[in-house]
């Protein structure tokens, strides 16, 4: 094994890693494409209402929109802090 083989193997590995990362980014973008434009604003407004009663971080809120035929279901998951 020469020193050149060592560098060639890294390039193949880094190319494979870059390809995998790109596939993840494309999959994420595709999943975001089907969401309505108003969801981020709605999520922010819901978070503001909830914060009136309990302190919740932005990363503790998950909003998901599911399509079931003619029906759309908005699912809101909030991780609330434990009672003191």
PDB file of N, CA, C and O in Angstrom:
ATOM      1  N   UNK A   1       0.850  -1.176   0.000  1.00  0.00           N
ATOM      2  CA  UNK A   1       0.000   0.000   0.000  1.00  0.00           C
ATOM      3  C   UNK A   1       0.890   1.231   0.000  1.00  0.00           C
ATOM      4  O   UNK A   1       1.736   1.403   0.878  1.00  0.00           O
ATOM      5  N   UNK A   2       0.694   2.060  -0.965  1.00  0.00           N
ATOM      6  CA  UNK A   2       1.498   3.274  -1.043  1.00  0.00           C
ATOM      7  C   UNK A   2       0.748   4.430  -0.389  1.00  0.00           C
ATOM      8  O   UNK A   2      -0.423   4.311  -0.027  1.00  0.00           O
ATOM      9  N   UNK A   3       1.425   5.508  -0.253  1.00  0.00           N
ATOM     10  CA  UNK A   3       0.827   6.699   0.354  1.00  0.00           C
ATOM     11  C   UNK A   3      -0.288   7.270  -0.524  1.00  0.00           C
ATOM     12  O   UNK A   3      -1.220   7.895  -0.017  1.00  0.00           O
ATOM     13  N   UNK A   4      -0.193   7.057  -1.839  1.00  0.00           N
ATOM     14  CA  UNK A   4      -1.236   7.551  -2.752  1.00  0.00           C
ATOM     15  C   UNK A   4      -2.543   6.786  -2.576  1.00  0.00           C
ATOM     16  O   UNK A   4      -3.622   7.363  -2.716  1.00  0.00           O
ATOM     17  N   UNK A   5      -2.456   5.505  -2.275  1.00  0.00           N
ATOM     18  CA  UNK A   5      -3.665   4.713  -2.031  1.00  0.00           C
ATOM     19  C   UNK A   5      -4.414   5.239  -0.806  1.00  0.00           C
ATOM     20  O   UNK A   5      -5.644   5.246  -0.772  1.00  0.00           O
ATOM     21  N   UNK A   6      -3.672   5.666   0.170  1.00  0.00           N
ATOM     22  CA  UNK A   6      -4.285   6.211   1.384  1.00  0.00           C
ATOM     23  C   UNK A   6      -5.141   7.436   1.051  1.00  0.00           C
ATOM     24  O   UNK A   6      -6.260   7.556   1.550  1.00  0.00           O
ATOM     25  N   UNK A   7      -4.639   8.334   0.225  1.00  0.00           N
ATOM     26  CA  UNK A   7      -5.389   9.536  -0.136  1.00  0.00           C
ATOM     27  C   UNK A   7      -6.563   9.217  -1.067  1.00  0.00           C
ATOM     28  O   UNK A   7      -7.605   9.865  -0.966  1.00  0.00           O
ATOM     29  N   UNK A   8      -6.433   8.272  -1.939  1.00  0.00           N
ATOM     30  CA  UNK A   8      -7.521   7.892  -2.840  1.00  0.00           C
ATOM     31  C   UNK A   8      -8.695   7.310  -2.063  1.00  0.00           C
ATOM     32  O   UNK A   8      -9.850   7.605  -2.369  1.00  0.00           O
ATOM     33  N   UNK A   9      -8.409   6.494  -1.072  1.00  0.00           N
ATOM     34  CA  UNK A   9      -9.475   5.899  -0.269  1.00  0.00           C
ATOM     35  C   UNK A   9     -10.265   6.970   0.485  1.00  0.00           C
ATOM     36  O   UNK A   9     -11.483   6.856   0.624  1.00  0.00           O
ATOM     37  N   UNK A  10      -9.595   7.992   0.965  1.00  0.00           N
ATOM     38  CA  UNK A  10     -10.291   9.064   1.672  1.00  0.00           C
ATOM     39  C   UNK A  10     -11.227   9.824   0.748  1.00  0.00           C
ATOM     40  O   UNK A  10     -12.317  10.228   1.152  1.00  0.00           O
ATOM     41  N   UNK A  11     -10.800  10.016  -0.493  1.00  0.00           N
ATOM     42  CA  UNK A  11     -11.656  10.742  -1.426  1.00  0.00           C
ATOM     43  C   UNK A  11     -12.920   9.952  -1.714  1.00  0.00           C
ATOM     44  O   UNK A  11     -14.001  10.533  -1.806  1.00  0.00           O
ATOM     45  N   UNK A  12     -12.807   8.644  -1.857  1.00  0.00           N
ATOM     46  CA  UNK A  12     -13.989   7.821  -2.075  1.00  0.00           C
ATOM     47  C   UNK A  12     -14.895   7.864  -0.858  1.00  0.00           C
ATOM     48  O   UNK A  12     -16.115   7.961  -0.992  1.00  0.00           O
ATOM     49  N   UNK A  13     -14.308   7.792   0.327  1.00  0.00           N
ATOM     50  CA  UNK A  13     -15.108   7.848   1.546  1.00  0.00           C
ATOM     51  C   UNK A  13     -15.772   9.202   1.711  1.00  0.00           C
ATOM     52  O   UNK A  13     -16.938   9.276   2.097  1.00  0.00           O
ATOM     53  N   UNK A  14     -15.047  10.272   1.423  1.00  0.00           N
ATOM     54  CA  UNK A  14     -15.648  11.598   1.571  1.00  0.00           C
ATOM     55  C   UNK A  14     -16.725  11.814   0.511  1.00  0.00           C
ATOM     56  O   UNK A  14     -17.706  12.509   0.770  1.00  0.00           O
ATOM     57  N   UNK A  15     -16.563  11.237  -0.667  1.00  0.00           N
ATOM     58  CA  UNK A  15     -17.597  11.339  -1.704  1.00  0.00           C
ATOM     59  C   UNK A  15     -18.849  10.590  -1.264  1.00  0.00           C
ATOM     60  O   UNK A  15     -19.965  11.068  -1.469  1.00  0.00           O
ATOM     61  N   UNK A  16     -18.669   9.438  -0.671  1.00  0.00           N
ATOM     62  CA  UNK A  16     -19.812   8.665  -0.189  1.00  0.00           C
ATOM     63  C   UNK A  16     -20.524   9.409   0.938  1.00  0.00           C
ATOM     64  O   UNK A  16     -21.753   9.417   1.009  1.00  0.00           O
ATOM     65  N   UNK A  17     -19.753  10.024   1.806  1.00  0.00           N
ATOM     66  CA  UNK A  17     -20.337  10.802   2.900  1.00  0.00           C
ATOM     67  C   UNK A  17     -21.085  12.005   2.351  1.00  0.00           C
ATOM     68  O   UNK A  17     -22.192  12.300   2.801  1.00  0.00           O
ATOM     69  N   UNK A  18     -20.506  12.698   1.395  1.00  0.00           N
ATOM     70  CA  UNK A  18     -21.164  13.855   0.790  1.00  0.00           C
ATOM     71  C   UNK A  18     -22.457  13.435   0.091  1.00  0.00           C
ATOM     72  O   UNK A  18     -23.463  14.140   0.168  1.00  0.00           O
ATOM     73  N   UNK A  19     -22.430  12.300  -0.582  1.00  0.00           N
ATOM     74  CA  UNK A  19     -23.635  11.801  -1.254  1.00  0.00           C
ATOM     75  C   UNK A  19     -24.727  11.494  -0.236  1.00  0.00           C
ATOM     76  O   UNK A  19     -25.893  11.827  -0.452  1.00  0.00           O
ATOM     77  N   UNK A  20     -24.356  10.868   0.859  1.00  0.00           N
ATOM     78  CA  UNK A  20     -25.322  10.541   1.906  1.00  0.00           C
ATOM     79  C   UNK A  20     -25.920  11.807   2.516  1.00  0.00           C
ATOM     80  O   UNK A  20     -27.128  11.877   2.741  1.00  0.00           O
ATOM     81  N   UNK A  21     -25.091  12.792   2.778  1.00  0.00           N
ATOM     82  CA  UNK A  21     -25.585  14.061   3.327  1.00  0.00           C
ATOM     83  C   UNK A  21     -26.527  14.753   2.354  1.00  0.00           C
ATOM     84  O   UNK A  21     -27.552  15.302   2.760  1.00  0.00           O
ATOM     85  N   UNK A  22     -26.186  14.729   1.081  1.00  0.00           N
ATOM     86  CA  UNK A  22     -27.044  15.339   0.071  1.00  0.00           C
ATOM     87  C   UNK A  22     -28.389  14.630  -0.001  1.00  0.00           C
ATOM     88  O   UNK A  22     -29.422  15.282  -0.153  1.00  0.00           O
ATOM     89  N   UNK A  23     -28.392  13.313   0.106  1.00  0.00           N
ATOM     90  CA  UNK A  23     -29.649  12.574   0.097  1.00  0.00           C
ATOM     91  C   UNK A  23     -30.518  12.947   1.287  1.00  0.00           C
ATOM     92  O   UNK A  23     -31.737  13.042   1.152  1.00  0.00           O
ATOM     93  N   UNK A  24     -29.918  13.158   2.441  1.00  0.00           N
ATOM     94  CA  UNK A  24     -30.668  13.571   3.629  1.00  0.00           C
ATOM     95  C   UNK A  24     -31.266  14.953   3.419  1.00  0.00           C
ATOM     96  O   UNK A  24     -32.425  15.186   3.760  1.00  0.00           O
ATOM     97  N   UNK A  25     -30.486  15.866   2.864  1.00  0.00           N
ATOM     98  CA  UNK A  25     -30.977  17.228   2.619  1.00  0.00           C
ATOM     99  C   UNK A  25     -32.120  17.214   1.614  1.00  0.00           C
ATOM    100  O   UNK A  25     -33.120  17.905   1.806  1.00  0.00           O
ATOM    101  N   UNK A  26     -31.983  16.443   0.552  1.00  0.00           N
ATOM    102  CA  UNK A  26     -33.039  16.367  -0.467  1.00  0.00           C
ATOM    103  C   UNK A  26     -34.305  15.769   0.132  1.00  0.00           C
ATOM    104  O   UNK A  26     -35.401  16.261  -0.139  1.00  0.00           O
ATOM    105  N   UNK A  27     -34.182  14.726   0.934  1.00  0.00           N
ATOM    106  CA  UNK A  27     -35.353  14.118   1.569  1.00  0.00           C
ATOM    107  C   UNK A  27     -36.041  15.117   2.499  1.00  0.00           C
ATOM    108  O   UNK A  27     -37.269  15.180   2.554  1.00  0.00           O
ATOM    109  N   UNK A  28     -35.246  15.893   3.224  1.00  0.00           N
ATOM    110  CA  UNK A  28     -35.824  16.899   4.123  1.00  0.00           C
ATOM    111  C   UNK A  28     -36.559  17.978   3.332  1.00  0.00           C
ATOM    112  O   UNK A  28     -37.663  18.376   3.703  1.00  0.00           O
ATOM    113  N   UNK A  29     -35.964  18.442   2.265  1.00  0.00           N
ATOM    114  CA  UNK A  29     -36.592  19.463   1.426  1.00  0.00           C
ATOM    115  C   UNK A  29     -37.887  18.951   0.803  1.00  0.00           C
ATOM    116  O   UNK A  29     -38.868  19.690   0.715  1.00  0.00           O
ATOM    117  N   UNK A  30     -37.897  17.706   0.375  1.00  0.00           N
ATOM    118  CA  UNK A  30     -39.111  17.125  -0.205  1.00  0.00           C
ATOM    119  C   UNK A  30     -40.220  17.037   0.831  1.00  0.00           C
ATOM    120  O   UNK A  30     -41.385  17.274   0.514  1.00  0.00           O
ATOM    121  N   UNK A  31     -39.869  16.698   2.061  1.00  0.00           N
ATOM    122  CA  UNK A  31     -40.895  16.606   3.104  1.00  0.00           C
ATOM    123  C   UNK A  31     -41.464  17.977   3.445  1.00  0.00           C
ATOM    124  O   UNK A  31     -42.633  18.087   3.813  1.00  0.00           O
ATOM    125  N   UNK A  32     -40.646  19.026   3.326  1.00  0.00           N
ATOM    126  CA  UNK A  32     -41.108  20.385   3.614  1.00  0.00           C
ATOM    127  C   UNK A  32     -41.953  20.955   2.482  1.00  0.00           C
ATOM    128  O   UNK A  32     -42.751  21.865   2.707  1.00  0.00           O
ATOM    129  N   UNK A  33     -41.793  20.441   1.287  1.00  0.00           N
ATOM    130  CA  UNK A  33     -42.471  20.977   0.114  1.00  0.00           C
ATOM    131  C   UNK A  33     -43.989  20.807   0.204  1.00  0.00           C
ATOM    132  O   UNK A  33     -44.726  21.652  -0.303  1.00  0.00           O
ATOM    133  N   UNK A  34     -44.468  19.744   0.832  1.00  0.00           N
ATOM    134  CA  UNK A  34     -45.893  19.459   0.891  1.00  0.00           C
ATOM    135  C   UNK A  34     -46.605  20.223   1.995  1.00  0.00           C
ATOM    136  O   UNK A  34     -47.832  20.164   2.078  1.00  0.00           O
ATOM    137  N   UNK A  35     -45.889  20.926   2.832  1.00  0.00           N
ATOM    138  CA  UNK A  35     -46.506  21.655   3.936  1.00  0.00           C
ATOM    139  C   UNK A  35     -47.027  23.002   3.452  1.00  0.00           C
ATOM    140  O   UNK A  35     -46.405  23.647   2.608  1.00  0.00           O
ATOM    141  N   UNK A  36     -48.162  23.422   3.985  1.00  0.00           N
ATOM    142  CA  UNK A  36     -48.678  24.743   3.638  1.00  0.00           C
ATOM    143  C   UNK A  36     -47.768  25.854   4.165  1.00  0.00           C
ATOM    144  O   UNK A  36     -47.002  25.647   5.106  1.00  0.00           O
ATOM    145  N   UNK A  37     -47.861  27.020   3.554  1.00  0.00           N
ATOM    146  CA  UNK A  37     -47.004  28.143   3.934  1.00  0.00           C
ATOM    147  C   UNK A  37     -47.329  28.702   5.317  1.00  0.00           C
ATOM    148  O   UNK A  37     -46.468  29.303   5.960  1.00  0.00           O
ATOM    149  N   UNK A  38     -48.547  28.511   5.769  1.00  0.00           N
ATOM    150  CA  UNK A  38     -48.960  29.117   7.030  1.00  0.00           C
ATOM    151  C   UNK A  38     -48.512  28.341   8.270  1.00  0.00           C
ATOM    152  O   UNK A  38     -48.642  28.858   9.379  1.00  0.00           O
ATOM    153  N   UNK A  39     -47.994  27.130   8.125  1.00  0.00           N
ATOM    154  CA  UNK A  39     -47.634  26.328   9.293  1.00  0.00           C
ATOM    155  C   UNK A  39     -46.567  26.958  10.192  1.00  0.00           C
ATOM    156  O   UNK A  39     -46.744  26.936  11.410  1.00  0.00           O
ATOM    157  N   UNK A  40     -45.483  27.512   9.674  1.00  0.00           N
ATOM    158  CA  UNK A  40     -44.501  28.127  10.584  1.00  0.00           C
ATOM    159  C   UNK A  40     -45.095  29.278  11.408  1.00  0.00           C
ATOM    160  O   UNK A  40     -44.802  29.409  12.596  1.00  0.00           O
ATOM    161  N   UNK A  41     -45.926  30.106  10.773  1.00  0.00           N
ATOM    162  CA  UNK A  41     -46.555  31.223  11.495  1.00  0.00           C
ATOM    163  C   UNK A  41     -47.533  30.686  12.536  1.00  0.00           C
ATOM    164  O   UNK A  41     -47.586  31.187  13.659  1.00  0.00           O
ATOM    165  N   UNK A  42     -48.304  29.668  12.162  1.00  0.00           N
ATOM    166  CA  UNK A  42     -49.253  29.076  13.102  1.00  0.00           C
ATOM    167  C   UNK A  42     -48.519  28.472  14.292  1.00  0.00           C
ATOM    168  O   UNK A  42     -48.963  28.606  15.432  1.00  0.00           O
ATOM    169  N   UNK A  43     -47.396  27.808  14.031  1.00  0.00           N
ATOM    170  CA  UNK A  43     -46.613  27.219  15.110  1.00  0.00           C
ATOM    171  C   UNK A  43     -46.125  28.311  16.062  1.00  0.00           C
ATOM    172  O   UNK A  43     -46.173  28.137  17.280  1.00  0.00           O
ATOM    173  N   UNK A  44     -45.664  29.418  15.523  1.00  0.00           N
ATOM    174  CA  UNK A  44     -45.177  30.522  16.362  1.00  0.00           C
ATOM    175  C   UNK A  44     -46.305  31.112  17.202  1.00  0.00           C
ATOM    176  O   UNK A  44     -46.116  31.394  18.385  1.00  0.00           O
ATOM    177  N   UNK A  45     -47.472  31.300  16.600  1.00  0.00           N
ATOM    178  CA  UNK A  45     -48.608  31.863  17.331  1.00  0.00           C
ATOM    179  C   UNK A  45     -49.095  30.921  18.426  1.00  0.00           C
ATOM    180  O   UNK A  45     -49.430  31.366  19.524  1.00  0.00           O
ATOM    181  N   UNK A  46     -49.138  29.625  18.135  1.00  0.00           N
ATOM    182  CA  UNK A  46     -49.529  28.664  19.157  1.00  0.00           C
ATOM    183  C   UNK A  46     -48.533  28.652  20.312  1.00  0.00           C
ATOM    184  O   UNK A  46     -48.922  28.550  21.475  1.00  0.00           O
ATOM    185  N   UNK A  47     -47.275  28.754  19.991  1.00  0.00           N
ATOM    186  CA  UNK A  47     -46.242  28.794  21.021  1.00  0.00           C
ATOM    187  C   UNK A  47     -46.396  30.033  21.902  1.00  0.00           C
ATOM    188  O   UNK A  47     -46.205  29.954  23.116  1.00  0.00           O
ATOM    189  N   UNK A  48     -46.739  31.178  21.304  1.00  0.00           N
ATOM    190  CA  UNK A  48     -46.948  32.400  22.075  1.00  0.00           C
ATOM    191  C   UNK A  48     -48.123  32.252  23.038  1.00  0.00           C
ATOM    192  O   UNK A  48     -48.052  32.721  24.174  1.00  0.00           O
ATOM    193  N   UNK A  49     -49.193  31.612  22.603  1.00  0.00           N
ATOM    194  CA  UNK A  49     -50.356  31.394  23.468  1.00  0.00           C
ATOM    195  C   UNK A  49     -49.998  30.466  24.612  1.00  0.00           C
ATOM    196  O   UNK A  49     -50.371  30.725  25.756  1.00  0.00           O
ATOM    197  N   UNK A  50     -49.280  29.387  24.325  1.00  0.00           N
ATOM    198  CA  UNK A  50     -48.901  28.429  25.361  1.00  0.00           C
ATOM    199  C   UNK A  50     -47.964  29.078  26.368  1.00  0.00           C
ATOM    200  O   UNK A  50     -48.033  28.786  27.562  1.00  0.00           O
ATOM    201  N   UNK A  51     -47.087  29.960  25.893  1.00  0.00           N
ATOM    202  CA  UNK A  51     -46.136  30.625  26.806  1.00  0.00           C
ATOM    203  C   UNK A  51     -46.819  31.564  27.785  1.00  0.00           C
ATOM    204  O   UNK A  51     -46.210  31.960  28.779  1.00  0.00           O
ATOM    205  N   UNK A  52     -48.051  31.925  27.533  1.00  0.00           N
ATOM    206  CA  UNK A  52     -48.795  32.737  28.516  1.00  0.00           C
ATOM    207  C   UNK A  52     -49.011  31.959  29.810  1.00  0.00           C
ATOM    208  O   UNK A  52     -49.145  32.546  30.884  1.00  0.00           O
ATOM    209  N   UNK A  53     -49.043  30.637  29.695  1.00  0.00           N
ATOM    210  CA  UNK A  53     -49.357  29.800  30.841  1.00  0.00           C
ATOM    211  C   UNK A  53     -48.173  29.000  31.363  1.00  0.00           C
ATOM    212  O   UNK A  53     -48.088  28.729  32.561  1.00  0.00           O
ATOM    213  N   UNK A  54     -47.253  28.617  30.470  1.00  0.00           N
ATOM    214  CA  UNK A  54     -46.106  27.816  30.883  1.00  0.00           C
ATOM    215  C   UNK A  54     -44.939  28.130  29.952  1.00  0.00           C
ATOM    216  O   UNK A  54     -45.142  28.364  28.760  1.00  0.00           O
ATOM    217  N   UNK A  55     -43.716  28.135  30.488  1.00  0.00           N
ATOM    218  CA  UNK A  55     -42.523  28.427  29.685  1.00  0.00           C
ATOM    219  C   UNK A  55     -42.117  27.185  28.887  1.00  0.00           C
ATOM    220  O   UNK A  55     -41.806  26.139  29.457  1.00  0.00           O
ATOM    221  N   UNK A  56     -42.127  27.321  27.568  1.00  0.00           N
ATOM    222  CA  UNK A  56     -41.796  26.217  26.667  1.00  0.00           C
ATOM    223  C   UNK A  56     -40.804  26.737  25.635  1.00  0.00           C
ATOM    224  O   UNK A  56     -40.961  27.843  25.119  1.00  0.00           O
ATOM    225  N   UNK A  57     -39.782  25.935  25.334  1.00  0.00           N
ATOM    226  CA  UNK A  57     -38.804  26.286  24.312  1.00  0.00           C
ATOM    227  C   UNK A  57     -39.350  25.962  22.929  1.00  0.00           C
ATOM    228  O   UNK A  57     -40.207  25.092  22.775  1.00  0.00           O
ATOM    229  N   UNK A  58     -38.840  26.676  21.920  1.00  0.00           N
ATOM    230  CA  UNK A  58     -39.250  26.459  20.533  1.00  0.00           C
ATOM    231  C   UNK A  58     -38.974  25.031  20.086  1.00  0.00           C
ATOM    232  O   UNK A  58     -39.763  24.454  19.339  1.00  0.00           O
ATOM    233  N   UNK A  59     -37.861  24.454  20.536  1.00  0.00           N
ATOM    234  CA  UNK A  59     -37.513  23.091  20.106  1.00  0.00           C
ATOM    235  C   UNK A  59     -38.356  22.017  20.789  1.00  0.00           C
ATOM    236  O   UNK A  59     -38.231  20.836  20.466  1.00  0.00           O
ATOM    237  N   UNK A  60     -39.212  22.414  21.730  1.00  0.00           N
ATOM    238  CA  UNK A  60     -40.091  21.468  22.406  1.00  0.00           C
ATOM    239  C   UNK A  60     -41.451  21.344  21.724  1.00  0.00           C
ATOM    240  O   UNK A  60     -42.324  20.619  22.200  1.00  0.00           O
ATOM    241  N   UNK A  61     -41.629  22.053  20.608  1.00  0.00           N
ATOM    242  CA  UNK A  61     -42.895  22.053  19.886  1.00  0.00           C
ATOM    243  C   UNK A  61     -42.690  21.406  18.519  1.00  0.00           C
ATOM    244  O   UNK A  61     -41.765  21.756  17.786  1.00  0.00           O
ATOM    245  N   UNK A  62     -43.561  20.464  18.190  1.00  0.00           N
ATOM    246  CA  UNK A  62     -43.503  19.797  16.894  1.00  0.00           C
ATOM    247  C   UNK A  62     -44.886  19.868  16.257  1.00  0.00           C
ATOM    248  O   UNK A  62     -45.878  19.456  16.859  1.00  0.00           O
ATOM    249  N   UNK A  63     -44.944  20.388  15.049  1.00  0.00           N
ATOM    250  CA  UNK A  63     -46.195  20.499  14.311  1.00  0.00           C
ATOM    251  C   UNK A  63     -46.103  19.610  13.082  1.00  0.00           C
ATOM    252  O   UNK A  63     -45.111  19.636  12.353  1.00  0.00           O
ATOM    253  N   UNK A  64     -47.153  18.823  12.861  1.00  0.00           N
ATOM    254  CA  UNK A  64     -47.163  17.905  11.722  1.00  0.00           C
ATOM    255  C   UNK A  64     -48.539  17.956  11.076  1.00  0.00           C
ATOM    256  O   UNK A  64     -49.558  17.975  11.766  1.00  0.00           O
ATOM    257  N   UNK A  65     -48.561  17.978   9.755  1.00  0.00           N
ATOM    258  CA  UNK A  65     -49.802  17.983   8.999  1.00  0.00           C
ATOM    259  C   UNK A  65     -49.894  16.688   8.216  1.00  0.00           C
ATOM    260  O   UNK A  65     -49.020  16.385   7.404  1.00  0.00           O
ATOM    261  N   UNK A  66     -50.955  15.917   8.458  1.00  0.00           N
ATOM    262  CA  UNK A  66     -51.162  14.652   7.764  1.00  0.00           C
ATOM    263  C   UNK A  66     -52.377  14.779   6.858  1.00  0.00           C
ATOM    264  O   UNK A  66     -53.373  15.403   7.223  1.00  0.00           O
ATOM    265  N   UNK A  67     -52.289  14.184   5.676  1.00  0.00           N
ATOM    266  CA  UNK A  67     -53.389  14.173   4.708  1.00  0.00           C
ATOM    267  C   UNK A  67     -54.000  12.775   4.688  1.00  0.00           C
ATOM    268  O   UNK A  67     -53.303  11.788   4.453  1.00  0.00           O
ATOM    269  N   UNK A  68     -55.293  12.699   4.932  1.00  0.00           N
ATOM    270  CA  UNK A  68     -56.034  11.439   4.859  1.00  0.00           C
ATOM    271  C   UNK A  68     -57.205  11.630   3.906  1.00  0.00           C
ATOM    272  O   UNK A  68     -58.314  11.960   4.325  1.00  0.00           O
ATOM    273  N   UNK A  69     -56.949  11.421   2.631  1.00  0.00           N
ATOM    274  CA  UNK A  69     -58.011  11.615   1.640  1.00  0.00           C
ATOM    275  C   UNK A  69     -58.406  13.072   1.558  1.00  0.00           C
ATOM    276  O   UNK A  69     -57.585  13.924   1.219  1.00  0.00           O
ATOM    277  N   UNK A  70     -59.663  13.365   1.869  1.00  0.00           N
ATOM    278  CA  UNK A  70     -60.174  14.743   1.843  1.00  0.00           C
ATOM    279  C   UNK A  70     -59.966  15.468   3.166  1.00  0.00           C
ATOM    280  O   UNK A  70     -60.306  16.645   3.288  1.00  0.00           O
ATOM    281  N   UNK A  71     -59.417  14.782   4.145  1.00  0.00           N
ATOM    282  CA  UNK A  71     -59.280  15.341   5.489  1.00  0.00           C
ATOM    283  C   UNK A  71     -57.808  15.626   5.802  1.00  0.00           C
ATOM    284  O   UNK A  71     -56.938  14.796   5.541  1.00  0.00           O
ATOM    285  N   UNK A  72     -57.544  16.801   6.361  1.00  0.00           N
ATOM    286  CA  UNK A  72     -56.201  17.155   6.822  1.00  0.00           C
ATOM    287  C   UNK A  72     -56.205  17.156   8.343  1.00  0.00           C
ATOM    288  O   UNK A  72     -57.125  17.689   8.964  1.00  0.00           O
ATOM    289  N   UNK A  73     -55.192  16.568   8.938  1.00  0.00           N
ATOM    290  CA  UNK A  73     -55.094  16.493  10.393  1.00  0.00           C
ATOM    291  C   UNK A  73     -53.851  17.248  10.826  1.00  0.00           C
ATOM    292  O   UNK A  73     -52.743  16.935  10.390  1.00  0.00           O
ATOM    293  N   UNK A  74     -54.032  18.237  11.679  1.00  0.00           N
ATOM    294  CA  UNK A  74     -52.925  19.007  12.244  1.00  0.00           C
ATOM    295  C   UNK A  74     -52.608  18.429  13.613  1.00  0.00           C
ATOM    296  O   UNK A  74     -53.448  18.435  14.513  1.00  0.00           O
ATOM    297  N   UNK A  75     -51.394  17.933  13.759  1.00  0.00           N
ATOM    298  CA  UNK A  75     -50.967  17.326  15.018  1.00  0.00           C
ATOM    299  C   UNK A  75     -49.941  18.241  15.669  1.00  0.00           C
ATOM    300  O   UNK A  75     -48.967  18.648  15.037  1.00  0.00           O
ATOM    301  N   UNK A  76     -50.167  18.558  16.935  1.00  0.00           N
ATOM    302  CA  UNK A  76     -49.287  19.442  17.687  1.00  0.00           C
ATOM    303  C   UNK A  76     -48.788  18.695  18.909  1.00  0.00           C
ATOM    304  O   UNK A  76     -49.581  18.308  19.768  1.00  0.00           O
ATOM    305  N   UNK A  77     -47.488  18.490  18.994  1.00  0.00           N
ATOM    306  CA  UNK A  77     -46.873  17.815  20.140  1.00  0.00           C
ATOM    307  C   UNK A  77     -45.999  18.815  20.877  1.00  0.00           C
ATOM    308  O   UNK A  77     -45.094  19.414  20.296  1.00  0.00           O
ATOM    309  N   UNK A  78     -46.280  18.988  22.163  1.00  0.00           N
ATOM    310  CA  UNK A  78     -45.530  19.925  22.995  1.00  0.00           C
ATOM    311  C   UNK A  78     -45.028  19.189  24.220  1.00  0.00           C
ATOM    312  O   UNK A  78     -45.799  18.550  24.936  1.00  0.00           O
ATOM    313  N   UNK A  79     -43.732  19.283  24.454  1.00  0.00           N
ATOM    314  CA  UNK A  79     -43.166  18.699  25.654  1.00  0.00           C
ATOM    315  C   UNK A  79     -43.191  19.766  26.745  1.00  0.00           C
ATOM    316  O   UNK A  79     -42.453  20.750  26.694  1.00  0.00           O
ATOM    317  N   UNK A  80     -44.055  19.546  27.726  1.00  0.00           N
ATOM    318  CA  UNK A  80     -44.204  20.512  28.804  1.00  0.00           C
ATOM    319  C   UNK A  80     -43.181  20.207  29.903  1.00  0.00           C
ATOM    320  O   UNK A  80     -42.818  19.050  30.116  1.00  0.00           O
ATOM    321  N   UNK A  81     -42.723  21.245  30.592  1.00  0.00           N
ATOM    322  CA  UNK A  81     -41.793  21.002  31.703  1.00  0.00           C
ATOM    323  C   UNK A  81     -42.528  20.316  32.855  1.00  0.00           C
ATOM    324  O   UNK A  81     -43.741  20.459  33.007  1.00  0.00           O
ATOM    325  N   UNK A  82     -41.783  19.582  33.649  1.00  0.00           N
ATOM    326  CA  UNK A  82     -42.385  18.872  34.783  1.00  0.00           C
ATOM    327  C   UNK A  82     -42.822  19.873  35.837  1.00  0.00           C
ATOM    328  O   UNK A  82     -42.189  20.912  36.021  1.00  0.00           O
ATOM    329  N   UNK A  83     -43.910  19.554  36.528  1.00  0.00           N
ATOM    330  CA  UNK A  83     -44.421  20.410  37.608  1.00  0.00           C
ATOM    331  C   UNK A  83     -43.429  20.426  38.751  1.00  0.00           C
ATOM    332  O   UNK A  83     -42.810  19.413  39.076  1.00  0.00           O
ATOM    333  N   UNK A  84     -43.290  21.578  39.346  1.00  0.00           N
ATOM    334  CA  UNK A  84     -42.335  21.715  40.470  1.00  0.00           C
ATOM    335  C   UNK A  84     -43.024  21.568  41.790  1.00  0.00           C
ATOM    336  O   UNK A  84     -42.381  21.654  42.835  1.00  0.00           O
TER     337      UNK A  84
END
